[in-house]
Amino acid sequence: MSYSASGHSESPWELRSVGDLCAVVTSGGTPSRSNSRYFNPGRVPWIKTGDLMDGYLTKYDEYISEDGVANSSAKLLPPHTVLLAMYGATVGRLGILSEPATCNQAACAMVVDPAVAEPRWLFYVLLNDRIRIVSEANGAAQQNLSARAIKNFLYRTPSLYEQRAIARVLGALDDKIAANIETAGTIDDYVAALFLEALTSAPVEDVALGELAEINAEVRRPVSGGSLRYIDISSVSVGRFDFPALSSWDNAPSRARRGVRKGDTVWSTVRPNRRSHALNLSDDELLVASTGLSVLSPRTVGFAYLYEATRLPSFTTYLESSAEGSAYPAVRPDRFAEAPVPLLKPSGVEAFEAVAAPLREYVFSLDQENQSLVATRDEMLPHLMSGKLRVKEAEKTVKEAL
């Protein structure tokens, strides 16, 4: 795919700051967890930077109460607020609110002035500038940005008409990505419900995970001049992992040691309360996980059954109780092997796998499609944001991708 420099089609692009484009630029807050009524019953979505996945936010891990909002620095933000992660490993991640919500203090919230800016256009400007934004972060212990610094970021800004046109083109790709994610989420919920129904309607025994799966079965060694796709702890979230780019073994961290095969489940050994786990259905032989992850390879059950058994709340509870260390609690591999998991009769295992495995494969295909759509979007992004690519030309590319 190549693009020709065509210049700006409508009007000169002015240099404007984020502060010029927004009515509000602020950060959020965290209610005290020592007061249970700030979270329970919680009805207001509360977003952490780990929830930001470069798109509209429609599902939430946590909610806070109205009392929690009133008694903290958290602020109720309107729909279409753009969020940018400012701290630590998530710095640079983006999201847009689909409904009124709050966020924690690690996120910068930008409410655009509708007279001068389109929310989605601001989102794409920041997405296109992510490498520089991350480099702007500072701090020895962890990388930090501030809402004040972000407010002063400068961008060449087209007319509101052009902003909307650009956002519409790129948004068509992101809308398809979001639809795929929603479909995957619906399937995820269905398979989980199917598994619970199977457990409650048939005889079940608790067995050690080691009877169903091998734990960290394959050890990888550095290959001079070779390549790998490294899965770090930070790339794994609840139910998914960011598929890694190719990198060189010569620059790989010493923690890159765990081989990952198709059908394996990876679980973070660190801070298990965060439930960072994912199922891998890629057959890429270059996948290598950090030693901060446990790789669970199915042995006597199918991959779909193993995945469901290890994402039950009871499994997380066991890992939390088995974690050692206060500042950096982690679970040893042998404790994973000893984890109790439910086992159906062989006929029940086979019946569940027959339904769940194809659905998991379909979810994987949606994720593959999304990776392709993201690649198309990211290739067009700098050209649209610089004015070198006309919107009409971009529309043709989008139609072909969809």
Stockholm file with secondary structure:
# STOCKHOLM 1.0

chainA/1-402         MSYSASGHSESPWELRSVGDLCAVVTSGGTPSRSNSRYFNPGRVPWIKTGDLMDGYLTKYDEYISEDGVANSSAKLLPPHTVLLAMYGATVGRLGILSEPATCNQAACAMVVDPAVAEPRWLFYVLLNDRIRIVSEANGAAQQNLSARAIKNFLYRTPSLYEQRAIARVLGALDDKIAANIETAGTIDDYVAALFLEALTSAPVEDVALGELAEINAEVRRPVSGGSLRYIDISSVSVGRFDFPALSSWDNAPSRARRGVRKGDTVWSTVRPNRRSHALNLSDDELLVASTGLSVLSPRTVGFAYLYEATRLPSFTTYLESSAEGSAYPAVRPDRFAEAPVPLLKPSGVEAFEAVAAPLREYVFSLDQENQSLVATRDEMLPHLMSGKLRVKEAEKTVKEAL
#=GR chainA/1-402 SS CCCCCCCCSSSCCEEEEHHHHEEEEEECCCCCTTSGGGTTTCCEEEECGGGCCSEEECCCSEEECHHHHHTSSCCCBCTTCEEEECBGGGTTCEEEESSSBEECTTEEEEEECTTTCCHHHHHHHHHHTHHHHHHHCBCSSSCBCCHHHHHTCEEEECCHHHHHHHHHHHHHHHHHHHHHHHHHHHHHHHHHHHHHHHHHHSCEEEEEHHHHEEESCCBCCCCTTCEEEEECGGGEEBTEECCCCEEEGGGCCTTEEEECCTTCEEEESBCGGGCCEEECCCCCTTEEEETTEEEEEESSSCHHHHHHHTTSHHHHHHHHHHCBCSSSCBCCHHHHHTCEEEEECHHHHHHHHHHHHHHHHHHHHHHHHHHHHHHHHHHHHHHHHHTCSCHHHHHHHHHHHC
#=GC SS_cons         CCCCCCCCSSSCCEEEEHHHHEEEEEECCCCCTTSGGGTTTCCEEEECGGGCCSEEECCCSEEECHHHHHTSSCCCBCTTCEEEECBGGGTTCEEEESSSBEECTTEEEEEECTTTCCHHHHHHHHHHTHHHHHHHCBCSSSCBCCHHHHHTCEEEECCHHHHHHHHHHHHHHHHHHHHHHHHHHHHHHHHHHHHHHHHHHSCEEEEEHHHHEEESCCBCCCCTTCEEEEECGGGEEBTEECCCCEEEGGGCCTTEEEECCTTCEEEESBCGGGCCEEECCCCCTTEEEETTEEEEEESSSCHHHHHHHTTSHHHHHHHHHHCBCSSSCBCCHHHHHTCEEEEECHHHHHHHHHHHHHHHHHHHHHHHHHHHHHHHHHHHHHHHHHTCSCHHHHHHHHHHHC
//
